Structures are given as C-alpha cells and as structure tokens.
Amino acid sequence: MANLNAIVVTGTPGVGKTTVSKLIAQQKGFRIIELNALAKEGRIEGKDPERDAMIVKPRAIKAALKKVLKGSRDTFLIEGHFGEIVPQEYVKLAIVIRIDPELLKERLAERGYAESKIKENVEAELVDSCLIGAMDAFGEERVREIDATSLSQEALVGEISAAIDGKGGLPVGSVNWIAKLEKEGRIQRLLR
C-alpha cells in the first residue's frame, strides 16, 4: 500500500479552498500543491470556450502527483475543485468545503465570473458535484464535509484543521442544499 500522505481540500470555485489551504499548510507544516497551478505547468489540452474552462490532461496530472507523493515522508495538502484526480492510494482524507449556493452566486459575481459560469458552479454546488467526485474517488470513509457558509476564514481554518486531526468535519450527506433551499422557499429564485 502507498504512503497515505495526501490531504485533499476540494469544493466548487469560490468556496475558499485556495486561501485556507495556504494557511493550513503553513500552520501544520504541510507542503501544498495547487491543482490549477500544476495543470498550467504543461498539463492543459486546451480551453473549452463555451464553458470558459481549461481542459486538463488527467493522466499527466496524476503522473506528476504520483512522482511527488511516492516515497515522500512529507504530508501534502492538495487543493483544487477537481480534487478527485489525486491518486486515491495516497489520500488519507478529502475535505469538501461547501457553501450556500446563494452566497456562492454572490462571490462568483464579485469575482467577475460570466453568468453562464456562475450558473454552472452554483448548480454543481447544489447537486453535490465535488462531494460525489470525492466519494467516488476516495470512498465515503475518507471524506468529510464542512459547511463554510457562516464561518470566518479563521473559523474555517480551525474546522479543516480539526477534520485533519480526526476531530471535526461533517459526515458525507450532512449538507443538503436542495432540501434546505426548498424548505426555505429559495430554490426557485436561485435557479432563475
């Protein structure tokens, strides 16, 4: 069995992965790998103009990750919205950061995302896309969710640190935006 030396932090764009991952890596002495940066190092096939998204080379990214992770005694915090690409044999834990889809919509609009890209990412958050990807890749027992909707950056760092230490994070299925938004009468407004 490979060395379980990778902790994956994933979630839809806009949930706060990159910022908190850097803080946690610094705090815990982990090495950080940003999947977007890794992809940009010659592991992009092109761009999908309709979705305004890069098309990555999954095999090349996995090979690069294996090369770094294999035999290393370091712990790596690997962050990115396509965290399921990390070779599962190295993953100790995957943390999926979640936020209320309406807040996500606001954040992405503030970042200047195109309306189509906002809609795509809000829908991905709504239907648990990153959570399902993590569960499929790493198994339910290695995945935790964190609802960051009302957390400050400092509190989110604390929650993720606690999950890494085995003392926090929500079990898979704890966050259900569809049920919550439907109950609150907000789902139709969100999907317009």
N, C-alpha and C positions, 0 to 999 in steps of 0.2 A: 504494500500500500504506500502511496506517495505521502509526503510530509504535508500535514494539514496546516499550511502556513499562510492561507489567504482568507481575508475577511472582505466580503463584497458589500458595498453600500450602493444601492440602486434605487430607482424611482423615476417617475416621469420628469422631463426637463422642468425646472422651476421649483422643485421641492426643497432645494437647499443642499444637495449632495456634495458638490464641489467644495463649498466654503466650509462646511462642518467636517468633511473628510480631512481636509488640510489641518484643521485644528486638532482633531483626534489623533491623527498620525504624529503630529508634533508632541502632543501631550503624552502619548503612550510609547513613543519611540519607534513607531512603525515606519516602514518605507511605503511611499504612496505611488500608485500607478493610476493615472487618469486615462481611461479608455479612449476618450476622444483624442487626446494628445498622442497616444500610442497608434491609433488609426491613422492620424495625419502624418506619421513617420513612414510614408510609403505603403500604407495598407488600405488605401482607398481606391476603389474601382472607378468611381465617378460620382456624379451627383444626379439625383432624381429631381428634375426641375419642377415637376408637378407638386411634389411634397416638400420641396426646398430642403432636402436632406441628403447627407452623404451616403454613399453605398460603400460599406466596408467589405474588406476581404476577411471573412471569418476564420478561414484556415490559417492565414498569415498572422492574424492577431493571436489565435490560440497557440500557434507555434512560438511566437515571441514571448507569450506569457509562460509557457512551459519552460522555455530556455531560462527565464529569470527565476521561476519558482522551484524548479527541480534542484534538489540538493541544497538549497539555501536554508540557513538557520534563522534568517530574518523573518519577521512577520510583515506581510504586505497588506495594506488596505487598498483595495481596488475599487474605484468608483466610476460609475457611468450608468446611463439609462439602458444600456444593453449588457448589463452585468451577467446575464445568463451565458455569455460567451466564455467566461472563465472556466478552464478545465476543472470539472467537478471533483476530480481526485485530489485537488489541493485545497478545496474550500472547507473551512472549518465552520463558517457562519455566513449567512447572507441576510442583510438588513434592508428591508424595503421601507423607504420613507414615503409616507402618504400625507396628502393634504386635501382639504375640502376642495372639490372641483371648482367652486365659485372663486375661492381665493387663488387657486392656480390660474384661472382665467385672468384675474386681475394682474397677477405677477407677470404672466407672459405678455399681456398687453403693455405693461410698463416697460418691458424689455424690447418692445417694438416688433414682436412676432407678427407675421401676417395672420389675418383672420382664419385662413384655412389651417395654418399650423397650430393656432390656439385651439381650434375645434378638434383637431386630430389628437392633441395631447390631453385635452380635457376628457374626451371620450376614452382615451387609454387609461386615465386615472379612474374614471367612473367604472370601467369594466375590469379593473384589477390586472391590466396587461403586464406590468412589471412583476407583480406578485405571482401571477401564473407562470411567467417565464422563469422566475427564481425557483418556484416549487418543482416545475418540470425538470429543471437542470440539476437541482441540488437535493431534492426531497424535502418534504414538509418539515421533518425533524430538524433541519439545519436552517430554517427560515424564520425570521421574526419580523413583525410589522411595527412601525412606530408612527402614530398619528401626530404629525408636527403642526397641525392647524393652529393651535393656540400656544405653541411653545416659542419662547425666545430662542435665539441662536444658542445662547449659553445652556438653556434647559435641554435643547435638542442634543447638544454635545454630551450632556450628562446622561440622557436617556440612551444614546447609542453606546456610550462607554459602559453603562450598566449592562446593556444587552451583550456586549462583547465579553464582559466579566461573568456572564451567565446569570445576572440578577435583574434583567429587565427585558423590555420588548414584549409585544403582544403576540399571542399565538396566531398562526395563519387563520384568516377568516374573521378576525376581530373587527376589521374595518369594512363596513358595507355601505358605500356611498349611495347606491341605488335605493336601498331600504330607508336610509336616513333622510335623503333628499325627498323621496316620495312621501314619507311620513310628514315632513315639514312643508310639503307643497311647493318645493323649489325645483323639482326635476324638469318640469316643462319649460320654465323660464331659462334654465341652464342650457337646454338643448335647442333653443331658438337661435 
